[in-house]
Amino acid sequence: MKYRQDNSDLLGLFNYRRHLTTKVSQLTWLRCFEVTQTTELGKQM
């Protein structure tokens, strides 16, 4: 019983980390996208 409890805690931690990683990569992608858009606008002007 104890083992199962630990196991679910570990799984929760793993899911939480994966969720954070996904969020960070989305933010990074958005940042890159914004920079690219700004650069393109700068070239056109």
C-alpha angles and dihedrals in degrees: 000000000000091000093054091052092052090045094055091047089053091049091050090051091049093050090047092052091048090050091052092047091051091050093048093049090049090052091047091050091050090050092051090047092052091049091049092049092049091049091050091050090049091053093051094052 
